[in-house]
Structures are given as C-alpha cells and as structure tokens.
Amino acid sequence: MSLFDGVLNALGGESGAMADLQALAGHFGDGGLQTVIDKFHQGGLGDIVQSWVSNGANLPVSPEQLQAVLGSEQVTKVASALGVDTTQLASALPELIHNLTPDGQVPQGGLSDILGGLFKA
C-alpha cells in the first residue's frame, strides 16, 4: 500500500477523504491545486512539481524544500489536516498531486470536480 493509499485510509476511505481533502484545499487559498503548483515554480522547484503533474516518475521533495516553498506554518497545517508529520507530507504530496492531475494536466473546474475525478479512478 502506498503512503497515498494510507492517507486515504486514515481519512476514513474515499468519502471521508473527499471531505477532508476539500477542507485541506482551504489551506492553499482560493487557487487550490494551481496555487500550490505556482508556489513551487516561484520557489525554483518547477521541475519537481512538473514531474508530479506529468505522467512520468515523480521527483522527490525534501521536507526542507517543502517548507521553503510553502512556509513552515502551511506545511504544519497541511500535514496536520492529512494526519501525517511533515516528513511524511514530503513523501505524500508528490503522489497526491500526481493523482489529482490526470492526463498530465491540472484539471479545469473546482476542487469538487478534481476530487470527484480522483475517486472515480
């Protein structure tokens, strides 16, 4: 089982995860997933985040890189919302973003549309 699957299980399965991930999106502001991707580009880690969006292998990100891009307060809030520590978040976030970006693109539409597509797969 992947860490992503473990996070889904910890969040109470697909229906619980959907609600928790929607709440989690609030930590990223109005832009949601695109805001996170933009922050990685602005922080000089565009190649890393693009690997998560693309259909290829996900490049790793360290907890320190994650904190540099998102800020330690946001990393702590997101990790807490997912029920993981910051080290685990650095492992889970690449797979989470990869799963939220089918076909190697950030889906159009609201977070509910994105999450609905994730749970249909």
The first five atom37 places (N, CA, C, CB, O) and aatype in JSON, in Angstrom:
{
  "aatype": [12, 15, 10, 13, 3, 7, 19, 10, 2, 0, 10, 7, 7, 6, 15, 7, 0, 12, 0, 3, 10, 5, 0, 10, 0, 7, 8, 13, 7, 3, 7, 7, 10, 5, 16, 19, 9, 3, 11, 13, 8, 5, 7, 7, 10, 7, 3, 9, 19, 5, 15, 17, 19, 15, 2, 7, 0, 2, 10, 14, 19, 15, 14, 6, 5, 10, 5, 0, 19, 10, 7, 15, 6, 5, 19, 16, 11, 19, 0, 15, 0, 10, 7, 19, 3, 16, 16, 5, 10, 0, 15, 0, 10, 14, 6, 10, 9, 8, 2, 10, 16, 14, 3, 7, 5, 19, 14, 5, 7, 7, 10, 15, 3, 9, 10, 7, 7, 10, 13, 11, 0],
  "atom_mask": [
    [1, 1, 1, 1, 1],
    [1, 1, 1, 1, 1],
    [1, 1, 1, 1, 1],
    [1, 1, 1, 1, 1],
    [1, 1, 1, 1, 1],
    [1, 1, 1, 0, 1],
    [1, 1, 1, 1, 1],
    [1, 1, 1, 1, 1],
    [1, 1, 1, 1, 1],
    [1, 1, 1, 1, 1],
    [1, 1, 1, 1, 1],
    [1, 1, 1, 0, 1],
    [1, 1, 1, 0, 1],
    [1, 1, 1, 1, 1],
    [1, 1, 1, 1, 1],
    [1, 1, 1, 0, 1],
    [1, 1, 1, 1, 1],
    [1, 1, 1, 1, 1],
    [1, 1, 1, 1, 1],
    [1, 1, 1, 1, 1],
    [1, 1, 1, 1, 1],
    [1, 1, 1, 1, 1],
    [1, 1, 1, 1, 1],
    [1, 1, 1, 1, 1],
    [1, 1, 1, 1, 1],
    [1, 1, 1, 0, 1],
    [1, 1, 1, 1, 1],
    [1, 1, 1, 1, 1],
    [1, 1, 1, 0, 1],
    [1, 1, 1, 1, 1],
    [1, 1, 1, 0, 1],
    [1, 1, 1, 0, 1],
    [1, 1, 1, 1, 1],
    [1, 1, 1, 1, 1],
    [1, 1, 1, 1, 1],
    [1, 1, 1, 1, 1],
    [1, 1, 1, 1, 1],
    [1, 1, 1, 1, 1],
    [1, 1, 1, 1, 1],
    [1, 1, 1, 1, 1],
    [1, 1, 1, 1, 1],
    [1, 1, 1, 1, 1],
    [1, 1, 1, 0, 1],
    [1, 1, 1, 0, 1],
    [1, 1, 1, 1, 1],
    [1, 1, 1, 0, 1],
    [1, 1, 1, 1, 1],
    [1, 1, 1, 1, 1],
    [1, 1, 1, 1, 1],
    [1, 1, 1, 1, 1],
    [1, 1, 1, 1, 1],
    [1, 1, 1, 1, 1],
    [1, 1, 1, 1, 1],
    [1, 1, 1, 1, 1],
    [1, 1, 1, 1, 1],
    [1, 1, 1, 0, 1],
    [1, 1, 1, 1, 1],
    [1, 1, 1, 1, 1],
    [1, 1, 1, 1, 1],
    [1, 1, 1, 1, 1],
    [1, 1, 1, 1, 1],
    [1, 1, 1, 1, 1],
    [1, 1, 1, 1, 1],
    [1, 1, 1, 1, 1],
    [1, 1, 1, 1, 1],
    [1, 1, 1, 1, 1],
    [1, 1, 1, 1, 1],
    [1, 1, 1, 1, 1],
    [1, 1, 1, 1, 1],
    [1, 1, 1, 1, 1],
    [1, 1, 1, 0, 1],
    [1, 1, 1, 1, 1],
    [1, 1, 1, 1, 1],
    [1, 1, 1, 1, 1],
    [1, 1, 1, 1, 1],
    [1, 1, 1, 1, 1],
    [1, 1, 1, 1, 1],
    [1, 1, 1, 1, 1],
    [1, 1, 1, 1, 1],
    [1, 1, 1, 1, 1],
    [1, 1, 1, 1, 1],
    [1, 1, 1, 1, 1],
    [1, 1, 1, 0, 1],
    [1, 1, 1, 1, 1],
    [1, 1, 1, 1, 1],
    [1, 1, 1, 1, 1],
    [1, 1, 1, 1, 1],
    [1, 1, 1, 1, 1],
    [1, 1, 1, 1, 1],
    [1, 1, 1, 1, 1],
    [1, 1, 1, 1, 1],
    [1, 1, 1, 1, 1],
    [1, 1, 1, 1, 1],
    [1, 1, 1, 1, 1],
    [1, 1, 1, 1, 1],
    [1, 1, 1, 1, 1],
    [1, 1, 1, 1, 1],
    [1, 1, 1, 1, 1],
    [1, 1, 1, 1, 1],
    [1, 1, 1, 1, 1],
    [1, 1, 1, 1, 1],
    [1, 1, 1, 1, 1],
    [1, 1, 1, 1, 1],
    [1, 1, 1, 0, 1],
    [1, 1, 1, 1, 1],
    [1, 1, 1, 1, 1],
    [1, 1, 1, 1, 1],
    [1, 1, 1, 1, 1],
    [1, 1, 1, 0, 1],
    [1, 1, 1, 0, 1],
    [1, 1, 1, 1, 1],
    [1, 1, 1, 1, 1],
    [1, 1, 1, 1, 1],
    [1, 1, 1, 1, 1],
    [1, 1, 1, 1, 1],
    [1, 1, 1, 0, 1],
    [1, 1, 1, 0, 1],
    [1, 1, 1, 1, 1],
    [1, 1, 1, 1, 1],
    [1, 1, 1, 1, 1],
    [1, 1, 1, 1, 1]
  ],
  "atom_positions": [
    [[0.85, -1.18, 0.0], [0.0, 0.0, 0.0], [0.89, 1.24, 0.0], [-0.96, 0.0, 1.22], [1.86, 1.31, 0.76]],
    [[0.56, 2.21, -0.85], [1.34, 3.44, -0.92], [0.97, 4.35, 0.25], [1.11, 4.16, -2.26], [-0.04, 4.16, 0.91]],
    [[1.82, 5.35, 0.48], [1.53, 6.33, 1.52], [0.24, 7.07, 1.19], [2.7, 7.33, 1.69], [-0.54, 7.38, 2.08]],
    [[0.01, 7.34, -0.11], [-1.23, 8.0, -0.54], [-2.44, 7.16, -0.14], [-1.21, 8.23, -2.06], [-3.41, 7.69, 0.4]],
    [[-2.38, 5.85, -0.41], [-3.48, 4.97, -0.03], [-3.64, 4.96, 1.49], [-3.25, 3.54, -0.55], [-4.75, 4.92, 2.01]],
    [[-2.52, 4.98, 2.2], [-2.57, 5.03, 3.65], [-3.23, 6.3, 4.15], [0.0, 0.0, 0.0], [-3.99, 6.27, 5.12]],
    [[-2.94, 7.42, 3.49], [-3.58, 8.69, 3.86], [-5.07, 8.59, 3.61], [-2.96, 9.87, 3.07], [-5.87, 9.03, 4.44]],
    [[-5.47, 8.02, 2.46], [-6.91, 7.86, 2.19], [-7.58, 7.02, 3.26], [-7.14, 7.23, 0.81], [-8.66, 7.35, 3.74]],
    [[-6.93, 5.92, 3.62], [-7.5, 5.06, 4.67], [-7.59, 5.8, 5.99], [-6.65, 3.8, 4.84], [-8.6, 5.69, 6.7]],
    [[-6.55, 6.55, 6.34], [-6.54, 7.29, 7.6], [-7.62, 8.36, 7.62], [-5.17, 7.94, 7.82], [-8.14, 8.72, 8.69]],
    [[-7.97, 8.87, 6.44], [-9.01, 9.9, 6.36], [-10.41, 9.3, 6.33], [-8.79, 10.75, 5.12], [-11.4, 10.03, 6.23]],
    [[-10.51, 7.98, 6.43], [-11.82, 7.35, 6.5], [-12.33, 6.85, 5.17], [0.0, 0.0, 0.0], [-13.54, 6.81, 4.94]],
    [[-11.42, 6.47, 4.28], [-11.83, 5.96, 2.98], [-12.15, 7.1, 2.03], [0.0, 0.0, 0.0], [-11.86, 8.26, 2.32]],
    [[-12.74, 6.75, 0.9], [-12.95, 7.74, -0.15], [-13.89, 8.87, 0.26], [-13.48, 7.08, -1.37], [-13.59, 10.03, 0.0]],
    [[-15.02, 8.56, 0.9], [-15.96, 9.62, 1.25], [-15.38, 10.53, 2.33], [-17.3, 9.02, 1.73], [-15.52, 11.75, 2.26]],
    [[-14.71, 9.94, 3.33], [-14.06, 10.75, 4.36], [-12.92, 11.56, 3.79], [0.0, 0.0, 0.0], [-12.72, 12.72, 4.16]],
    [[-12.16, 10.96, 2.89], [-11.04, 11.65, 2.27], [-11.52, 12.82, 1.43], [-10.23, 10.68, 1.4], [-10.9, 13.88, 1.43]],
    [[-12.63, 12.64, 0.7], [-13.16, 13.72, -0.12], [-13.45, 14.94, 0.74], [-14.44, 13.27, -0.86], [-13.07, 16.05, 0.38]],
    [[-14.12, 14.74, 1.85], [-14.45, 15.86, 2.74], [-13.19, 16.48, 3.33], [-15.38, 15.4, 3.86], [-13.06, 17.7, 3.38]],
    [[-12.26, 15.64, 3.77], [-11.04, 16.15, 4.38], [-10.15, 16.85, 3.36], [-10.27, 15.02, 5.05], [-9.53, 17.87, 3.68]],
    [[-10.09, 16.33, 2.14], [-9.27, 16.99, 1.11], [-9.89, 18.31, 0.69], [-9.09, 16.08, -0.11], [-9.17, 19.25, 0.35]],
    [[-11.21, 18.4, 0.7], [-11.85, 19.68, 0.41], [-11.5, 20.69, 1.5], [-13.38, 19.51, 0.29], [-11.22, 21.85, 1.2]],
    [[-11.52, 20.26, 2.74], [-11.13, 21.15, 3.84], [-9.66, 21.52, 3.72], [-11.42, 20.49, 5.2], [-9.26, 22.66, 3.97]],
    [[-8.85, 20.54, 3.34], [-7.42, 20.76, 3.16], [-7.14, 21.82, 2.11], [-6.74, 19.46, 2.78], [-6.21, 22.61, 2.25]],
    [[-7.94, 21.85, 1.06], [-7.74, 22.82, -0.02], [-7.81, 24.25, 0.5], [-8.77, 22.62, -1.12], [-7.18, 25.14, -0.07]],
    [[-8.56, 24.46, 1.55], [-8.63, 25.79, 2.14], [-7.29, 26.31, 2.63], [0.0, 0.0, 0.0], [-7.08, 27.52, 2.71]],
    [[-6.38, 25.39, 2.95], [-5.05, 25.8, 3.4], [-4.22, 26.36, 2.25], [-4.33, 24.63, 4.04], [-3.21, 27.02, 2.48]],
    [[-4.64, 26.09, 1.01], [-3.89, 26.56, -0.15], [-4.49, 27.81, -0.77], [-3.82, 25.47, -1.19], [-3.98, 28.29, -1.79]],
    [[-5.53, 28.35, -0.21], [-6.13, 29.56, -0.73], [-7.11, 29.27, -1.85], [0.0, 0.0, 0.0], [-7.42, 28.12, -2.15]],
    [[-7.58, 30.35, -2.47], [-8.62, 30.24, -3.49], [-8.19, 29.44, -4.71], [-9.05, 31.6, -3.92], [-9.02, 28.78, -5.33]],
    [[-6.92, 29.48, -5.04], [-6.45, 28.8, -6.24], [-6.27, 27.31, -6.08], [0.0, 0.0, 0.0], [-6.09, 26.6, -7.07]],
    [[-6.32, 26.81, -4.85], [-6.2, 25.38, -4.59], [-4.95, 24.77, -5.18], [0.0, 0.0, 0.0], [-3.84, 25.23, -4.92]],
    [[-5.13, 23.73, -5.97], [-4.02, 22.97, -6.54], [-3.12, 23.84, -7.39], [-4.56, 21.81, -7.37], [-1.89, 23.72, -7.32]],
    [[-3.7, 24.72, -8.21], [-2.88, 25.58, -9.07], [-2.0, 26.51, -8.24], [-3.77, 26.4, -10.02], [-0.88, 26.82, -8.64]],
    [[-2.5, 26.95, -7.1], [-1.71, 27.82, -6.22], [-0.48, 27.08, -5.71], [-2.57, 28.3, -5.03], [0.62, 27.64, -5.67]],
    [[-0.65, 25.82, -5.33], [0.48, 25.01, -4.86], [1.51, 24.86, -5.98], [0.0, 23.62, -4.36], [2.71, 25.04, -5.75]],
    [[1.05, 24.53, -7.16], [1.95, 24.35, -8.3], [2.7, 25.64, -8.6], [1.16, 23.88, -9.55], [3.9, 25.63, -8.85]],
    [[1.97, 26.77, -8.58], [2.6, 28.07, -8.82], [3.65, 28.39, -7.78], [1.54, 29.16, -8.85], [4.7, 28.95, -8.11]],
    [[3.39, 28.05, -6.52], [4.36, 28.32, -5.46], [5.65, 27.54, -5.68], [3.78, 27.97, -4.09], [6.74, 28.04, -5.41]],
    [[5.53, 26.31, -6.16], [6.73, 25.53, -6.45], [7.52, 26.15, -7.6], [6.35, 24.08, -6.79], [8.75, 26.2, -7.54]],
    [[6.83, 26.62, -8.63], [7.52, 27.28, -9.74], [8.22, 28.55, -9.25], [6.53, 27.63, -10.87], [9.38, 28.78, -9.58]],
    [[7.52, 29.36, -8.46], [8.09, 30.6, -7.93], [9.27, 30.33, -6.99], [7.03, 31.4, -7.2], [10.18, 31.15, -6.88]],
    [[9.24, 29.18, -6.32], [10.29, 28.83, -5.38], [11.47, 28.12, -6.03], [0.0, 0.0, 0.0], [12.37, 27.63, -5.33]],
    [[11.49, 28.05, -7.37], [12.61, 27.43, -8.07], [12.53, 25.91, -8.16], [0.0, 0.0, 0.0], [13.51, 25.26, -8.52]],
    [[11.38, 25.34, -7.83], [11.22, 23.89, -7.86], [10.21, 23.46, -8.93], [10.79, 23.37, -6.48], [9.49, 22.48, -8.77]],
    [[10.17, 24.23, -10.02], [9.24, 23.94, -11.09], [9.44, 22.56, -11.7], [0.0, 0.0, 0.0], [8.46, 21.89, -12.03]],
    [[10.7, 22.13, -11.86], [10.96, 20.8, -12.44], [10.39, 19.7, -11.55], [12.47, 20.59, -12.63], [9.86, 18.7, -12.05]],
    [[10.51, 19.88, -10.24], [10.0, 18.88, -9.31], [8.48, 18.79, -9.4], [10.42, 19.21, -7.87], [7.94, 17.69, -9.56]],
    [[7.8, 19.92, -9.3], [6.33, 19.88, -9.32], [5.8, 19.45, -10.68], [5.75, 21.26, -8.95], [4.76, 18.79, -10.75]],
    [[6.5, 19.79, -11.76], [6.06, 19.35, -13.08], [6.16, 17.84, -13.21], [6.88, 20.03, -14.18], [5.37, 17.22, -13.93]],
    [[7.12, 17.23, -12.53], [7.22, 15.77, -12.58], [6.01, 15.13, -11.9], [8.53, 15.29, -11.9], [5.6, 14.03, -12.27]],
    [[5.44, 15.81, -10.91], [4.26, 15.28, -10.22], [3.02, 15.39, -11.1], [4.04, 16.03, -8.89], [2.15, 14.52, -11.08]],
    [[2.95, 16.48, -11.87], [1.8, 16.71, -12.75], [1.89, 15.8, -13.98], [1.73, 18.19, -13.17], [0.86, 15.31, -14.46]],
    [[3.09, 15.59, -14.48], [3.26, 14.81, -15.71], [2.96, 13.33, -15.46], [4.67, 14.97, -16.26], [2.74, 12.9, -14.33]],
    [[2.97, 12.57, -16.54], [2.69, 11.15, -16.45], [3.91, 10.31, -16.11], [2.1, 10.67, -17.74], [3.8, 9.1, -15.94]],
    [[5.08, 10.93, -16.0], [6.3, 10.19, -15.7], [6.5, 10.0, -14.21], [0.0, 0.0, 0.0], [5.59, 10.18, -13.4]],
    [[7.73, 9.62, -13.86], [8.09, 9.38, -12.46], [8.09, 10.7, -11.69], [9.48, 8.7, -12.37], [8.42, 11.75, -12.23]],
    [[7.7, 10.62, -10.41], [7.68, 11.79, -9.53], [9.05, 12.0, -8.92], [6.63, 11.62, -8.42], [9.62, 11.1, -8.31]],
    [[9.58, 13.22, -9.09], [10.83, 13.57, -8.41], [10.54, 13.8, -6.93], [11.48, 14.83, -9.05], [9.46, 14.28, -6.59]],
    [[11.49, 13.46, -6.06], [11.25, 13.66, -4.63], [11.41, 15.13, -4.22], [12.22, 12.8, -3.81], [12.05, 15.92, -4.91]],
    [[10.81, 15.45, -3.1], [10.97, 16.76, -2.49], [11.31, 16.52, -1.02], [9.67, 17.66, -2.65], [10.74, 15.63, -0.38]],
    [[12.23, 17.28, -0.5], [12.59, 17.11, 0.91], [11.66, 17.95, 1.78], [14.07, 17.51, 1.16], [11.05, 18.91, 1.31]],
    [[11.55, 17.59, 3.06], [10.74, 18.41, 3.97], [11.24, 19.86, 4.01], [10.77, 17.81, 5.39], [10.45, 20.79, 4.15]],
    [[12.56, 20.05, 3.89], [13.12, 21.4, 3.91], [12.7, 22.19, 2.67], [14.65, 21.34, 3.99], [12.38, 23.37, 2.77]],
    [[12.7, 21.53, 1.5], [12.26, 22.2, 0.28], [10.77, 22.56, 0.37], [12.51, 21.31, -0.95], [10.36, 23.64, -0.04]],
    [[10.0, 21.65, 0.92], [8.57, 21.88, 1.08], [8.33, 23.09, 1.96], [7.89, 20.63, 1.67], [7.49, 23.93, 1.65]],
    [[9.06, 23.18, 3.06], [8.9, 24.32, 3.96], [9.38, 25.61, 3.33], [9.65, 24.07, 5.25], [8.81, 26.67, 3.57]],
    [[10.44, 25.54, 2.51], [10.94, 26.74, 1.84], [9.91, 27.29, 0.85], [12.26, 26.44, 1.11], [9.78, 28.5, 0.7]],
    [[9.19, 26.4, 0.2], [8.22, 26.81, -0.82], [6.88, 27.22, -0.2], [8.0, 25.68, -1.83], [6.32, 28.26, -0.55]],
    [[6.38, 26.41, 0.7], [5.04, 26.65, 1.26], [5.05, 27.4, 2.58], [4.34, 25.34, 1.44], [4.04, 27.97, 2.97]],
    [[6.18, 27.4, 3.27], [6.27, 28.01, 4.59], [5.97, 26.97, 5.66], [0.0, 0.0, 0.0], [5.1, 26.12, 5.48]],
    [[6.67, 27.06, 6.76], [6.55, 26.03, 7.79], [5.15, 25.98, 8.4], [7.57, 26.27, 8.88], [4.66, 24.9, 8.75]],
    [[4.49, 27.14, 8.54], [3.15, 27.15, 9.12], [2.17, 26.4, 8.23], [2.67, 28.6, 9.34], [1.37, 25.61, 8.71]],
    [[2.25, 26.65, 6.91], [1.33, 25.98, 5.99], [1.63, 24.48, 5.91], [1.43, 26.6, 4.59], [0.71, 23.66, 5.87]],
    [[2.91, 24.12, 5.9], [3.29, 22.71, 5.88], [2.74, 22.0, 7.11], [4.83, 22.55, 5.8], [2.22, 20.89, 7.01]],
    [[2.85, 22.62, 8.26], [2.35, 22.04, 9.5], [0.83, 21.87, 9.45], [2.75, 22.92, 10.7], [0.31, 20.84, 9.87]],
    [[0.12, 22.89, 8.94], [-1.34, 22.81, 8.84], [-1.77, 21.7, 7.89], [-1.91, 24.15, 8.38], [-2.68, 20.94, 8.2]],
    [[-1.11, 21.62, 6.73], [-1.48, 20.61, 5.74], [-1.18, 19.21, 6.26], [-0.73, 20.85, 4.41], [-2.0, 18.3, 6.13]],
    [[-0.01, 19.05, 6.86], [0.35, 17.74, 7.42], [-0.64, 17.34, 8.5], [1.79, 17.76, 7.99], [-1.06, 16.18, 8.57]],
    [[-1.01, 18.28, 9.34], [-1.99, 18.01, 10.39], [-3.34, 17.62, 9.8], [-2.14, 19.22, 11.31], [-3.98, 16.69, 10.28]],
    [[-3.77, 18.34, 8.76], [-5.05, 18.04, 8.12], [-5.07, 16.64, 7.52], [-5.35, 19.07, 7.04], [-6.11, 15.99, 7.49]],
    [[-3.91, 16.17, 7.05], [-3.81, 14.83, 6.47], [-3.48, 13.77, 7.5], [-2.77, 14.82, 5.38], [-3.51, 12.57, 7.2]],
    [[-3.17, 14.19, 8.71], [-2.83, 13.23, 9.76], [-1.46, 12.61, 9.6], [0.0, 0.0, 0.0], [-1.25, 11.46, 10.0]],
    [[-0.52, 13.36, 9.02], [0.85, 12.88, 8.84], [1.81, 13.92, 9.41], [1.16, 12.6, 7.32], [1.42, 15.05, 9.68]],
    [[3.07, 13.52, 9.6], [4.05, 14.52, 10.01], [4.64, 15.16, 8.75], [5.18, 13.88, 10.89], [4.36, 14.72, 7.64]],
    [[5.46, 16.19, 8.94], [5.98, 16.94, 7.79], [6.88, 16.09, 6.9], [6.74, 18.16, 8.27], [6.92, 16.31, 5.69]],
    [[7.59, 15.13, 7.47], [8.42, 14.24, 6.66], [7.54, 13.38, 5.77], [9.31, 13.35, 7.56], [7.84, 13.19, 4.59]],
    [[6.46, 12.86, 6.32], [5.53, 12.05, 5.53], [4.82, 12.88, 4.48], [4.51, 11.38, 6.44], [4.52, 12.38, 3.39]],
    [[4.56, 14.15, 4.79], [3.92, 15.03, 3.81], [4.81, 15.18, 2.58], [3.61, 16.41, 4.42], [4.32, 15.19, 1.45]],
    [[6.11, 15.29, 2.79], [7.03, 15.4, 1.67], [6.99, 14.16, 0.78], [8.45, 15.63, 2.17], [7.25, 14.25, -0.42]],
    [[6.66, 13.02, 1.36], [6.51, 11.78, 0.58], [5.13, 11.67, -0.05], [6.77, 10.58, 1.47], [5.01, 11.15, -1.16]],
    [[4.1, 12.16, 0.63], [2.72, 12.01, 0.16], [2.32, 13.05, -0.88], [1.77, 12.07, 1.32], [1.55, 12.74, -1.79]],
    [[2.82, 14.27, -0.76], [2.38, 15.35, -1.64], [2.65, 15.07, -3.11], [3.05, 16.63, -1.24], [1.78, 15.34, -3.94]],
    [[3.83, 14.54, -3.48], [4.03, 14.24, -4.91], [2.98, 13.29, -5.47], [5.41, 13.66, -5.12], [2.47, 13.51, -6.56]],
    [[2.66, 12.24, -4.73], [1.68, 11.27, -5.21], [0.27, 11.87, -5.2], [1.71, 10.0, -4.36], [-0.53, 11.59, -6.1]],
    [[-0.02, 12.69, -4.2], [-1.33, 13.34, -4.13], [-1.54, 14.23, -5.35], [-1.47, 14.16, -2.82], [-2.56, 14.14, -6.02]],
    [[-0.56, 15.09, -5.63], [-0.68, 15.99, -6.79], [-0.71, 15.18, -8.08], [0.5, 17.0, -6.83], [-1.47, 15.5, -9.0]],
    [[0.1, 14.13, -8.16], [0.1, 13.29, -9.35], [-1.29, 12.69, -9.58], [1.15, 12.16, -9.21], [-1.77, 12.66, -10.71]],
    [[-1.94, 12.23, -8.51], [-3.27, 11.64, -8.63], [-4.36, 12.68, -8.92], [-3.62, 10.9, -7.37], [-5.4, 12.35, -9.47]],
    [[-4.11, 13.92, -8.55], [-5.08, 14.99, -8.79], [-4.92, 15.61, -10.18], [-4.95, 16.07, -7.73], [-5.71, 16.47, -10.56]],
    [[-3.91, 15.18, -10.92], [-3.65, 15.76, -12.25], [-3.65, 14.67, -13.31], [-2.3, 16.52, -12.26], [-2.6, 14.35, -13.88]],
    [[-4.8, 14.1, -13.59], [-4.86, 13.05, -14.6], [-4.48, 13.6, -15.97], [-6.28, 12.43, -14.65], [-4.66, 14.78, -16.26]],
    [[-3.96, 12.75, -16.78], [-3.56, 13.12, -18.14], [-2.45, 14.16, -18.16], [-4.76, 13.64, -18.92], [-2.25, 14.82, -19.17]],
    [[-1.74, 14.33, -17.05], [-0.61, 15.24, -17.01], [-0.98, 16.71, -17.06], [0.0, 0.0, 0.0], [-0.17, 17.55, -17.45]],
    [[-2.21, 17.04, -16.65], [-2.67, 18.42, -16.67], [-3.45, 18.72, -15.39], [-3.54, 18.71, -17.92], [-4.05, 17.83, -14.79]],
    [[-3.43, 19.98, -14.99], [-4.27, 20.4, -13.88], [-5.68, 20.5, -14.43], [-3.78, 21.78, -13.25], [-5.93, 21.28, -15.35]],
    [[-6.61, 19.73, -13.89], [-7.98, 19.75, -14.41], [-8.63, 21.11, -14.23], [-8.83, 18.68, -13.72], [-8.36, 21.83, -13.27]],
    [[-9.49, 21.44, -15.17], [-10.29, 22.66, -15.06], [-11.46, 22.36, -14.14], [-10.78, 23.16, -16.46], [-11.86, 21.21, -13.98]],
    [[-12.0, 23.39, -13.54], [-13.15, 23.2, -12.66], [-12.74, 23.35, -11.22], [0.0, 0.0, 0.0], [-11.57, 23.57, -10.9]],
    [[-13.71, 23.24, -10.37], [-13.48, 23.4, -8.94], [-12.87, 22.17, -8.31], [0.0, 0.0, 0.0], [-12.71, 21.14, -8.96]],
    [[-12.53, 22.3, -7.06], [-11.91, 21.19, -6.33], [-12.82, 19.98, -6.28], [-11.54, 21.62, -4.93], [-12.33, 18.85, -6.34]],
    [[-14.12, 20.19, -6.17], [-15.04, 19.05, -6.14], [-14.94, 18.24, -7.42], [-16.48, 19.53, -5.92], [-15.0, 17.01, -7.39]],
    [[-14.8, 18.93, -8.57], [-14.65, 18.23, -9.84], [-13.36, 17.43, -9.88], [-14.68, 19.22, -11.0], [-13.34, 16.28, -10.32]],
    [[-12.27, 18.04, -9.4], [-10.97, 17.37, -9.39], [-11.02, 16.14, -8.5], [-9.86, 18.33, -8.91], [-10.6, 15.05, -8.9]],
    [[-11.54, 16.31, -7.29], [-11.6, 15.2, -6.34], [-12.57, 14.13, -6.82], [-12.01, 15.7, -4.95], [-12.33, 12.94, -6.61]],
    [[-13.66, 14.53, -7.45], [-14.59, 13.55, -8.0], [-13.92, 12.68, -9.03], [0.0, 0.0, 0.0], [-14.16, 11.47, -9.07]],
    [[-13.09, 13.28, -9.88], [-12.34, 12.5, -10.86], [-11.35, 11.57, -10.23], [0.0, 0.0, 0.0], [-11.15, 10.46, -10.71]],
    [[-10.73, 12.0, -9.15], [-9.75, 11.16, -8.44], [-10.43, 9.92, -7.89], [-9.07, 11.95, -7.29], [-9.89, 8.82, -8.02]],
    [[-11.6, 10.06, -7.29], [-12.24, 8.95, -6.63], [-13.01, 8.05, -7.59], [-13.17, 9.45, -5.57], [-13.43, 6.96, -7.21]],
    [[-13.2, 8.49, -8.83], [-13.8, 7.63, -9.85], [-12.78, 6.64, -10.38], [-14.37, 8.47, -10.99], [-13.13, 5.55, -10.84]],
    [[-11.5, 7.04, -10.31], [-10.44, 6.19, -10.86], [-10.24, 4.94, -10.06], [-9.14, 6.95, -10.93], [-9.39, 4.12, -10.4]]
  ]
}
